[in-house]
């Protein structure tokens, strides 16, 4: 996904009033939050379909471990994203270790940094055993300087957090909520890192791409406090293609959904993209390629892609 197309979408969303306030009364925001919840816990091995999630959120007592984990995630994300929205509204960006700990605590994992060595299943590197809080301070400082090369540095910051692995449990969920906290604070919608097998493996490969470049730092400072300037310089020089592309594609889907939702509120009607483009002389294959490359804004309902006439004209001119 081209970063320029994401910026164009962000600008259009801003023209339409920006990201909506994260309240469950907003159906588009609720959809994104529910889907993010289901997919984030799916990455951790907890499967929950949409119906079971809605039952749990409606106040029925959770009857399964998956429902219990989903409710905790949903409530934590809802609260934290509301804080992020206030950052967006005020133009400030509050970010630090207390926030990181609170997210982990709200998720039910205590919020205390681990004091023992830990091994991540399936990973070739070892997270730092010592100086956890010092590593987290570097992470929070790096996050506060993301604006240059934002999307690359955002993905590197996420990989860096997961490498630090500061808690005994809940690091993946904590990190994904932090990722969306940053995005919402900057005026972007939350992203859904899909949890099915295909996308989970892409996500892990994206983390591994970053791990392979940064693991030398953890070895260098295994028994020493990390050098803040040197580590941040390494982070800025770290490449991230897989995870960055995954985040950009997820952003495109969220932005498109919010943009189209706002246009529907203004009275514009959805029409099948194939019909709209056929009237402009595009073949079915050309239509598929335009959708795949993000050249038009559209949402998929069942098996059909929909957009509005004004969006088609705006992005194809």
BELSUL-V939321 format. One record per residue. N is the residue number from 1. PSI is psi in radians with two decimals (none if undefined). Layout:
n & psi
N & PSI
N & PSI
This chain:
n & psi
1 & 2.25
2 & 2.25
3 & -0.59
4 & -0.66
5 & -0.57
6 & -0.76
7 & -0.71
8 & -0.75
9 & -0.76
10 & -0.76
11 & -0.71
12 & -0.73
13 & -0.71
14 & -0.70
15 & -0.52
16 & 0.12
17 & -0.04
18 & -3.08
19 & 2.52
20 & 2.75
21 & 2.34
22 & 1.34
23 & 2.58
24 & -0.21
25 & -0.36
26 & 1.97
27 & -0.60
28 & -0.74
29 & -0.73
30 & -0.72
31 & -0.84
32 & -0.75
33 & -0.71
34 & -0.74
35 & -0.66
36 & -0.74
37 & -0.87
38 & -0.73
39 & -0.63
40 & -0.71
41 & -0.40
42 & -0.64
43 & -0.57
44 & 0.05
45 & 0.19
46 & 1.93
47 & 2.37
48 & 2.19
49 & 2.98
50 & -0.70
51 & -0.77
52 & -0.64
53 & -0.79
54 & -0.64
55 & -0.77
56 & -0.70
57 & -0.36
58 & -0.11
59 & -0.10
60 & 2.48
61 & 2.21
62 & 2.34
63 & -0.03
64 & 2.82
65 & -0.68
66 & -0.76
67 & -0.71
68 & -0.81
69 & -0.65
70 & -0.75
71 & -0.76
72 & -0.74
73 & -0.82
74 & -0.84
75 & -0.71
76 & -0.85
77 & -0.75
78 & -0.79
79 & -0.84
80 & -0.66
81 & -0.46
82 & -0.68
83 & -0.74
84 & -0.67
85 & -0.62
86 & -0.59
87 & -0.82
88 & -0.79
89 & -0.68
90 & -0.28
91 & 0.14
92 & 2.94
93 & 1.72
94 & 2.08
95 & 2.26
96 & -3.13
97 & -0.68
98 & -0.66
99 & -0.79
100 & -0.81
101 & -0.69
102 & -0.68
103 & -0.86
104 & -0.66
105 & -0.79
106 & -0.53
107 & -0.16
108 & 0.30
109 & 0.18
110 & -0.57
111 & 0.18
112 & 2.39
113 & 2.50
114 & 2.69
115 & 0.25
116 & 2.86
117 & 2.55
118 & 2.57
119 & 2.22
120 & 2.16
121 & 2.24
122 & -0.06
123 & 2.53
124 & -0.31
125 & 2.86
126 & 2.18
127 & 2.76
128 & 2.47
129 & -0.47
130 & 2.88
131 & 0.69
132 & -0.82
133 & -0.61
134 & -0.72
135 & -0.69
136 & -0.61
137 & -0.68
138 & -0.72
139 & -0.85
140 & -0.61
141 & -0.71
142 & -0.72
143 & -0.61
144 & -0.06
145 & 0.56
146 & -0.30
147 & -0.60
148 & 2.15
149 & 0.94
150 & -0.91
151 & -0.65
152 & -0.83
153 & -0.56
154 & -0.81
155 & -0.65
156 & -0.72
157 & -0.66
158 & -0.80
159 & -0.67
160 & -0.78
161 & -0.79
162 & -0.51
163 & -0.71
164 & -0.70
165 & 1.06
166 & -0.33
167 & 2.82
168 & -0.56
169 & 2.81
170 & 0.23
171 & -0.67
172 & -0.85
173 & -0.72
174 & -0.78
175 & -0.65
176 & -0.59
177 & -0.68
178 & -0.72
179 & -0.82
180 & -0.52
181 & -0.77
182 & -0.82
183 & -0.83
184 & -0.69
185 & -0.53
186 & 0.11
187 & 0.20
188 & 2.75
189 & 2.92
190 & 2.71
191 & 2.66
192 & 1.89
193 & 1.89
194 & 2.50
195 & 0.04
196 & 2.96
197 & -0.78
198 & -0.92
199 & -0.49
200 & -0.71
201 & -0.65
202 & -0.74
203 & -0.82
204 & -0.66
205 & -0.61
206 & -0.72
207 & -0.70
208 & -0.66
209 & -0.70
210 & -0.73
211 & -0.78
212 & -0.50
213 & -0.50
214 & -0.23
215 & -0.49
216 & -0.55
217 & -0.74
218 & -0.56
219 & -0.73
220 & -0.65
221 & 0.55
222 & -0.73
223 & 0.33
224 & 2.63
225 & 2.38
226 & 2.55
227 & 1.96
228 & -0.88
229 & -0.75
230 & -0.73
231 & -0.78
232 & -0.66
233 & -0.72
234 & -0.70
235 & -0.74
236 & -0.46
237 & 0.01
238 & 2.35
239 & 2.58
240 & 1.77
241 & -0.82
242 & -0.91
243 & -0.67
244 & -0.79
245 & -0.66
246 & -0.74
247 & -0.73
248 & -0.72
249 & -0.70
250 & -0.65
251 & -0.70
252 & -0.79
253 & -0.73
254 & -0.76
255 & -0.79
256 & -0.72
257 & -0.77
258 & -0.71
259 & -0.86
260 & -0.64
261 & -0.73
262 & -0.66
263 & -0.62
264 & -0.67
265 & -0.50
266 & 0.03
267 & 0.00
268 & 2.52
269 & 2.56
270 & 2.47
271 & 2.67
272 & 2.33
273 & -0.70
274 & -0.70
275 & -0.75
276 & -0.74
277 & -0.50
278 & -0.68
279 & -0.40
280 & 0.08
281 & 0.21
282 & 2.46
283 & 2.86
284 & -0.69
285 & -0.72
286 & -0.67
287 & -0.80
288 & -0.71
289 & -0.67
290 & -0.72
291 & -0.82
292 & -0.69
293 & 0.01
294 & 0.39
295 & -0.29
296 & 2.71
297 & 2.18
298 & 2.77
299 & 2.58
300 & 2.17
301 & 1.96
302 & -1.98
303 & 0.12
304 & 2.41
305 & 2.38
306 & 2.63
307 & -2.99
308 & 2.75
309 & -0.69
310 & -0.64
311 & -0.71
312 & -0.82
313 & -0.67
314 & -0.75
315 & -0.28
316 & -0.15
317 & none
